[in-house]
Amino acid sequence: MMERSLFPTARLLLPLLLLVVLPSDAGAEGVDYYELLGVSREATTREIRRAFKQLALTMHPDKNPGDSEAHDKFLQVNRAYEVLKDEDLRKKYDKYGEKGLDEQQGGRYESWNYYRYDFGIYDDDLEIITLDSGDFEAAVNSGEIWFINFYFPRCSHCHQLAPTWREFAKEMDGVIRIGAVNCGDNNHLCRRKGIKSYPSLLIYRAGEVSEHRPCPHQLWTVTHQGVFLKQFLIKELIKETCSFCDVVLVFQWINTLDSKEVYSQVIKHLPDLELLSADGFQAKLAHHRWLISFTFGEGNAASNEYKKLQAFLRNDHIQVGRVDCLADVELCHSLYIHKPCVAVFKGLGIHDFEIHYGKDVLYNIVGFAKDSIRAHVTALRPENFPSDRKEPWLVDFFAPWCPPCRALLPELRKASIQLAGQMKFGTLDCTVHQSLCSTYKIQAYPTTVIFNGSSVHEYEGHHSADGILEFIQDLVNPSVVVLDPSSFTERVTGRSVGQFWAVDFYAPWCGPCQALKPEWRRMARLLSGQILVGSVDCQSFHSFCQQQGVRAYPEIRLYQKKSPKQDRYMTYNGWNRDAHSLRAWALSALPRVSVDLTPDTFRSQVLSGKDHWVLDFYAPWCGPCQHFAPEFEVLARMLKGDVRTGKVDCQAHYHTCQSAGITSYPTVRLYTYRGKIINSRDASVIANTVRQRLQHLSLHKKPKVTSLFLSFFHFLVNIKT
């Protein structure tokens, strides 16, 4: 007998951006983007950027004024670059081709001069590591010394510094990390780090800015600054590589200012990594956390670098060792390790480990080790694959060469911490376990699947921990009803009087539809209890969608109050398809509960009446008033039967609002006995506060006054609308 799944059967909802018209030939494809840029499908973002720059310098319309097709040709190259540099878009392209993308990508480009002089200043400098928002924190928190140049592409001083920075990077290569952050591409990161001018040069050690901040204008006159800067960096270097040594004593056996010679002498004094063998491997890993370097014969050039790991990971209680897979072939074979790598064993035996797939540099390895021991992600193999497990598992099918796959791994670790004890997480390397990946028809990387007994759900949301958590939450408690022709006829067409349905007609291959899915789920949760939300897969039910008059994907409809002659609905034509815009649109179609007040009804019903009132004082031209209007109607429905709600147009009734002391829009006041200010724009928060106030008033029975007001224009604190 088949056991019932913890999750109800649910189809995966895929997200949306723009309207996509049904293609006449679903299999038609344009030129391959990878071939267009001249890169492999395994290319890194840096390789893609460098390839695009070379093409931009030769194909740009500014360099080909006599070619009438130059603009269109370069638009195509620019579109390929815009898609492949973005992790989410790249995955969609790999899986669905061009038909899975928004047609707007790559529609604009810069002048030839920009690509020649400003685009990727340090892309061709191998000694300078370009950092972005995704890897900055892992780099500077690794324990290594980082000297980072925060620059802006159009900054003249940044370009003046570039030659000196390159020379300095070559001299310090292999000693400290020299980095660069493009603040044009990473504006939010630079603002968070307090960068206010360009270029800004900062030294980081263990995530903190060092006490020495060299002045850029002094640094690029390197002649007299160089010796002082080197002395400072040497001291920092000794602290980093030999954190357990006395810096003064170390200086006694260092007799040179040559940075590379100093580095070499310090590294020689560090102990080698402990060599582990198959005999004691299981016993050592049973109760202690280890970072293991698997090598094949003599260590590579990174072996000396790995000596520093012992100092970096000591405070995290992670021991560091190595295994020679040529000497212990069976051990490495049992772990499916066929090439040099680094893995973290989490103290639960030899089968609970995770392999590092990031850059083979210390800062990346240290960040991985610290994250991995806190997370609950396991490397999967045929022996422990959860195909028939009772407990729910999230499995990430990936390839190590795939950049979006590598970007997803840290997000999986974050999600595994949030869901510890509720769901297990594993990764399966499809380059090693090809047959197992073929069994589950994996066609693109990464593909993330949730196994829960007999239920299997493929995840197609954003590559983030929050996106994964939202998707799992929706599986446990679905907010969107998956409709087929039968249930659509029964529930939507046959809806009861006063019931409203919002329905998304989509196709799984449609890029804008994929972008819509997480927003559609969020909107459904926001509308819970007010409007029912569903979706129809028009690839599975193509004829039915045609019968419903659906001609483009996605098509969003709101089915309103039933009419005896026809099924009434309105279609969403708005540009913004985020959850809050869609929610505001849907709520605007609901019948109003609040009433419009005139000067006479304001005096007779509010000031002189016996009912409690919540009023919205607004102006038709006021943008915040328009945004708040749907929320006020939600509040009106929540308070119906307890408090009456009304609206006063302060443009039409200026004197009434003036006499009431209204000075900004929108202003909301509660007219009751005695009150307090409520600092919120959220209908639920306001409703709860009002009810608590009414309960308090019912116990004290005091005469009515009109003193409480709520100014939403002034009280925006920590509330998302």
Sequence and secondary structure as in RCSB ss.txt:
>XXXX:A:sequence
MMERSLFPTARLLLPLLLLVVLPSDAGAEGVDYYELLGVSREATTREIRRAFKQLALTMHPDKNPGDSEAHDKFL
QVNRAYEVLKDEDLRKKYDKYGEKGLDEQQGGRYESWNYYRYDFGIYDDDLEIITLDSGDFEAAVNSGEIWFINF
YFPRCSHCHQLAPTWREFAKEMDGVIRIGAVNCGDNNHLCRRKGIKSYPSLLIYRAGEVSEHRPCPHQLWTVTHQ
GVFLKQFLIKELIKETCSFCDVVLVFQWINTLDSKEVYSQVIKHLPDLELLSADGFQAKLAHHRWLISFTFGEGN
AASNEYKKLQAFLRNDHIQVGRVDCLADVELCHSLYIHKPCVAVFKGLGIHDFEIHYGKDVLYNIVGFAKDSIRA
HVTALRPENFPSDRKEPWLVDFFAPWCPPCRALLPELRKASIQLAGQMKFGTLDCTVHQSLCSTYKIQAYPTTVI
FNGSSVHEYEGHHSADGILEFIQDLVNPSVVVLDPSSFTERVTGRSVGQFWAVDFYAPWCGPCQALKPEWRRMAR
LLSGQILVGSVDCQSFHSFCQQQGVRAYPEIRLYQKKSPKQDRYMTYNGWNRDAHSLRAWALSALPRVSVDLTPD
TFRSQVLSGKDHWVLDFYAPWCGPCQHFAPEFEVLARMLKGDVRTGKVDCQAHYHTCQSAGITSYPTVRLYTYRG
KIINSRDASVIANTVRQRLQHLSLHKKPKVTSLFLSFFHFLVNIKT
>XXXX:A:secstr
     SS          S EE  S TT     HHHHHT  TT  HHHHHHHHHHHHHHH GGG TT TTHHHHHH
HHHHHHHHHTSHHHHHHHHHHGGGGS TTTT     HHIIIIITTTTTT TTEEEE TTTHHHHHTSSSEEEEEE
E TT HHHHHHHHHHHHHHHHTTTTSEEEEEETTT HHHHHHTT  SSSEEEEEETTEE S    HHHHTSHHHH
HHHHHHHHHHHHHHHHTTTS HHHHHHT     HHHHHHHHHHTS   EEE HHHHHHHHSSSEEEEEEESSS  
TTHHHHTTHHHHTGGGT EEEEEETTT HHHHHHTT  S EEEEEESS TTSEEE  S SSHHHHHHHHHHHHHS
 EEE  GGG  TT SS EEEEEE TT HHHHHHHHHHHHHHHHTTTT EEEEEETTT HHHHHHTT  SSSEEEE
EETTEEEEE S SSHHHHHHHHHHHHS SSEEE HHHIIIIIIT  TT  EEEEEE TT HHHHHHHHHHHHHHH
HTTTTSEEEEEETTTTHHHHHHTT  EESEEEEE S  SSS  EEE   S  SHHHHHHHHHHTS   SEE  HH
HIIIIIISSSS EEEEEE TT HHHHHHHHHHHHHHHHHTTTSEEEEEETTTSHHHHHHTT  SSSEEEEESSS 
       HHHHHHHHHHHHHHHHHH        EE TTT  TT   
